[in-house]
């Protein structure tokens, strides 16, 4: 697979978001199947970029990812995150979790679960608005000096937070939601990343699977599936957003690709420092999504797609506050 640079960190052009193997999107594959799929991503498609977090299913995802990637640990780039203001089991620390000791404790436990002695890219999994991100940046710098982590990043940070953090310890990546359906990051954050030479990692690049075209207003989302509370998955919004799918299907047919491949290629064709990390839990999804790394949209095609998108209204969105209504640790921290 082609590769991309996240401030000097070489990764596959498309990574694998691993959260869905443990929770968040309905029924999960078995542990054996999940491990097989993660290894297939590397062995069959050349994916070297894997993303997890301590909060995904309250540690379960890190444990699973650690088992899957242990045999190929030295060949891949491993990313995880600590959640600064949500306490998970065993994280009651007198100084508070957002402290030098709290961060170090979170990292050490992630290292154990992931069966490794270093993390390639370690994120702050949301930046609290009432805390100075410069503190975390300083502590991350110490961990980099010790070799515990190779690089650090922030998730869903504002431009001001990015600037403040980057001035203390340079950021390697910003991870936020970004898809052909959710483009708010294009106004300030992505241009800032380009200016500061910070990579951008796009989570939910398929808008939770919506852009694949396989869901309809008759689809039922059950259990801990976060799409139960994401408004773009409301029946009326799925129907209203059909115009976007129709546009993608036509564009994909004309190019001989799938809507999913066009959706991913769109993000990558606009900026060479953007790396999408779709979730995928079936062999056909691995083949389709990783195949998008070879799909190129030229300037004329991008302009045509941009013009068509400008005439489409997107209905519904994704808010952390809505997801938190599910009321469990396992579903609070998605992406």
Secondary structure, DSSP 4 states (H G I P E B T S, - for coil): --EEEETTEEEESB-EE-GGGTSSSSSPPPHHHHHHHHHHHHHHH---EEE--TTTTTTHHHHHHHHHHGGGGGGSEEEEEE-TT-PPTT---TT-SSSHHHHHHHHHHHHHHHT-S-EEEEEESS--TTS-HHHHHHHHHHHHHHTSEEEEEEES--HHHHHHHHHHS--SEEEEE--SS--GGGTTHHHHHHHHT-EEEEETTTGGGGGGT---TT----TT-GGGT-GGGSHHHHHHTHHHHHHHHHHHHHHTS-HHHHHHHHHHHH-TTEEE-----SHHHHHHHHHGGG----HHHHHHHHHHHTT--------HHHHGGG-SHHHH---
